[in-house]
Amino acid sequence: MPVDTRGFRDGHIGKRLRVELQNGEVDDINLLELTICEEPEPCCGITYILNSARPSTVEKENGGVYWTAFEAIRNFQVIGD
C-alpha cells in the first residue's frame, strides 16, 4: 500500500515550508528529507530544521533538527526557497 505523504514530494526538499500539525502547532521549517519505508514500520515522515514554532514549545528549539511522522501533519504550504 502506498504511503500517504500528505502531499510532500522530493521537490519540497530544501524549501522553506509552513507545516500545521494535528495538535494545532504551526512550524516554519526548512525541509531536509522525506523518510518513506515499508509498512508496518512507523518511520515515514519528514526531517527538518525548525525556524520557529507557534505556539512556542519547550520541546523544540529554533535551529534544531527534528523528525515528524506524516500522520501528525494536517497540511503545509511552501513559503520560500
JOBELJO-V687504 format. One record per pair of residues at least 24 apart in sequence whose C-alpha atoms are under 10 Angstrom apart, sorted by sequence separation. I is the first residue (numbers start at 0). J is the second residue. D is the distance in whole Angstrom. If there is no record, write none. Layout:
# JOBELJO-V687504
i-><I & I>
j-><J & J>
d-><D & D>
This chain:
# JOBELJO-V687504
i-><8 & 9 & 26 & 27 & 28 & 42 & 43 & 44 & 45 & 8 & 26 & 27 & 42 & 43 & 44 & 7 & 25 & 26 & 27 & 42 & 43 & 44 & 25 & 26 & 41 & 42 & 43 & 44 & 45 & 24 & 25 & 26 & 41 & 44 & 4 & 24 & 25 & 26 & 41 & 4 & 23 & 24 & 25 & 4 & 16 & 23 & 24 & 3 & 15 & 24 & 34 & 2 & 12 & 15 & 16 & 17 & 19 & 28 & 29 & 31 & 33 & 34 & 35 & 1 & 2 & 12 & 13 & 15 & 16 & 17 & 18 & 19 & 27 & 28 & 30 & 31 & 32 & 33 & 34 & 35 & 1 & 2 & 12 & 15 & 17 & 26 & 29 & 30 & 31 & 33 & 34 & 1 & 2 & 28 & 33 & 0 & 1 & 7 & 28 & 0 & 7 & 4 & 5 & 3 & 4 & 2 & 3 & 4 & 2 & 20 & 25 & 20 & 24 & 25 & 27 & 29 & 20 & 21 & 22 & 23 & 24 & 25 & 26 & 27 & 28 & 29 & 20 & 21 & 22 & 23 & 25 & 27 & 28 & 29 & 20 & 21 & 22 & 27 & 29 & 19 & 20 & 21 & 19 & 20 & 21 & 18 & 19 & 20 & 18 & 19 & 20 & 18 & 19 & 17 & 18 & 19 & 17 & 18 & 16 & 17 & 18 & 16 & 17 & 15 & 16 & 17 & 7 & 15 & 16 & 17 & 6 & 14 & 15 & 16 & 4 & 5 & 14 & 15 & 16 & 4 & 5 & 11 & 14 & 15 & 3 & 4 & 5 & 11 & 13 & 14 & 2 & 3 & 5 & 7 & 13 & 4 & 5 & 6 & 7 & 12 & 5 & 6 & 7 & 11 & 5 & 6>
j-><32 & 33 & 50 & 51 & 52 & 66 & 67 & 68 & 69 & 33 & 51 & 52 & 67 & 68 & 69 & 33 & 51 & 52 & 53 & 68 & 69 & 70 & 52 & 53 & 68 & 69 & 70 & 71 & 72 & 52 & 53 & 54 & 69 & 72 & 33 & 53 & 54 & 55 & 70 & 34 & 53 & 54 & 55 & 35 & 47 & 54 & 55 & 35 & 47 & 56 & 66 & 35 & 45 & 48 & 49 & 50 & 52 & 61 & 62 & 64 & 66 & 67 & 68 & 35 & 36 & 46 & 47 & 49 & 50 & 51 & 52 & 53 & 61 & 62 & 64 & 65 & 66 & 67 & 68 & 69 & 36 & 37 & 47 & 50 & 52 & 61 & 64 & 65 & 66 & 68 & 69 & 37 & 38 & 64 & 69 & 37 & 38 & 44 & 65 & 38 & 45 & 43 & 44 & 43 & 44 & 43 & 44 & 45 & 44 & 67 & 72 & 68 & 72 & 73 & 75 & 77 & 69 & 70 & 71 & 72 & 73 & 74 & 75 & 76 & 77 & 78 & 70 & 71 & 72 & 73 & 75 & 77 & 78 & 79 & 71 & 72 & 73 & 78 & 80 & 71 & 72 & 73 & 72 & 73 & 74 & 72 & 73 & 74 & 73 & 74 & 75 & 74 & 75 & 74 & 75 & 76 & 75 & 76 & 75 & 76 & 77 & 76 & 77 & 76 & 77 & 78 & 69 & 77 & 78 & 79 & 69 & 77 & 78 & 79 & 68 & 69 & 78 & 79 & 80 & 69 & 70 & 76 & 79 & 80 & 69 & 70 & 71 & 77 & 79 & 80 & 69 & 70 & 72 & 74 & 80 & 72 & 73 & 74 & 75 & 80 & 74 & 75 & 76 & 80 & 75 & 76>
d-><9 & 7 & 7 & 5 & 9 & 9 & 8 & 4 & 7 & 8 & 6 & 6 & 9 & 6 & 5 & 8 & 8 & 4 & 9 & 7 & 6 & 8 & 6 & 6 & 8 & 9 & 9 & 9 & 10 & 7 & 5 & 9 & 10 & 9 & 9 & 6 & 7 & 9 & 10 & 9 & 9 & 6 & 9 & 8 & 10 & 9 & 8 & 9 & 10 & 9 & 9 & 7 & 10 & 9 & 10 & 10 & 10 & 9 & 10 & 9 & 9 & 10 & 10 & 10 & 8 & 10 & 9 & 10 & 10 & 9 & 9 & 10 & 10 & 9 & 10 & 10 & 9 & 10 & 9 & 10 & 10 & 8 & 9 & 9 & 9 & 10 & 9 & 10 & 10 & 10 & 9 & 9 & 8 & 10 & 9 & 9 & 9 & 9 & 10 & 8 & 9 & 8 & 10 & 9 & 7 & 8 & 10 & 9 & 10 & 9 & 10 & 10 & 10 & 10 & 10 & 10 & 9 & 8 & 8 & 10 & 10 & 10 & 9 & 10 & 10 & 10 & 9 & 5 & 9 & 9 & 9 & 10 & 9 & 9 & 6 & 6 & 9 & 9 & 9 & 9 & 4 & 5 & 6 & 5 & 9 & 7 & 6 & 7 & 8 & 5 & 9 & 6 & 6 & 9 & 4 & 9 & 5 & 7 & 7 & 5 & 9 & 6 & 6 & 9 & 4 & 7 & 9 & 6 & 5 & 9 & 10 & 7 & 6 & 7 & 9 & 6 & 8 & 5 & 9 & 6 & 8 & 10 & 6 & 5 & 7 & 8 & 10 & 8 & 9 & 5 & 9 & 8 & 7 & 10 & 7 & 9 & 8 & 8 & 9 & 9 & 7 & 8 & 10 & 9 & 8 & 10>
